[in-house]
Amino acid sequence: MFSWGIAATGGIARVVGQVIAAEPGMRVAAVGSRDAGRARRLAEDLGAPRSYGSYAELVRDPEVDAVFVATPHSHHLQVTELAIAAGRAVLCEKPLTATVADAERMVKLAQDSGVFLMEAMWMRFNPLVRRLHALVLDGAFGTIRSVTASFGFSLPYDPAHRLWNPSLGGGALLDLGIYPLALAQLLLGEPETMAVTGAQAASGVDAEAGLLLGYPDGARALLDTSLVSPLANTATVVGTKLRAELDGPFFATRRMVLHGGGNIEEITVDPSDNGYVGEIREVRDRLAAGATESTVMPLADSLAMMRLIERARLAIG
């Protein structure tokens, strides 16, 4: 039985905890939080036998094989450091941290300690995104010429809310824009140029951003993210032979339509087959193989993404 510790008790901790609890051969062994009461209640809901009022206690639990870090971005490094020091594998919610410096510190600590670390970018484990990537690698698209993607919604302004609060790693780019950027990264790699436009909220975080990424062969990615506007949240990938349209939300899409050569192919997946399942299985399987990082979501890609996001945030101000 592969046993998990859940660090934090918010929405994503509950969602991933439920996926773990439902997965054959896995269980949530313990939940940790700075609020012992909240930890106890989530542990009860997930069928976990133990709960702790601190993250330090959680990572020391001898039955925990891996820790899912689900705290706000600003606390990812602190909790991950505790887990690595205790020799526990870590699945850290995206983005890896709130800054490049913290991400580099986290990765170095894991690598120096020989402890498994992976960013929980569930989009990469979505079955249709994986199918799309495989088709690109197989040459079915020819040469990719453009990636267009958006993720945004209208969130009432509240400076205390996690997404509007700079001290908690708020802003559209870190939480929402990372998905369009991650799709472009997966399919096109590192951009040669980047043009950014956007606006800040009164709290100082980026409220919205539009990005145009340019690549050496002339390919481009047009990306949009927002905390103030309800965007389409879809994606389109265009190659010289094939075009793919991903239904929204594209990072968790259940339907992809391929257009090419006068043909239209629709591909769907069962809603139960989601990216959360894929990422928790990846952690288990990589650990069983003795690996210290994922081949699907390598640490180099996580660091490159942090550098790209920080560059975009600086451009906005």
Buried (B, 14 or more C-beta within 10 A) or exposed (E): EBBBBBBBBBEBBBBBBBBBBEBEEBBBBBBBBBEBEBBBBBBEBBEBEBBBBBBBBBBBBEEBBBBBBBBBBBBBBBBBBBBBBBEBBBBBBBBBBBBBEBBBBBBEBBBEBEBBBBBBBBBBBBBBBBBBBEBBEEEBBEEBBBBBBBBBBEBEBEEEBBBBBBEBBBBBBBBBBBBBBBBBBBBBBBBEEBEBEBBBBEBBBBBBBBBBBBBEEEBBBBBBBBBBBEBBBBBBBBBEEBBBBBBBBBBBBBEBBBBBEEEEEEBEBEEEEBBBBBBBBBBBEBBEEEBBBBEBBEBEBBBBBBEBBBBBBEBBE
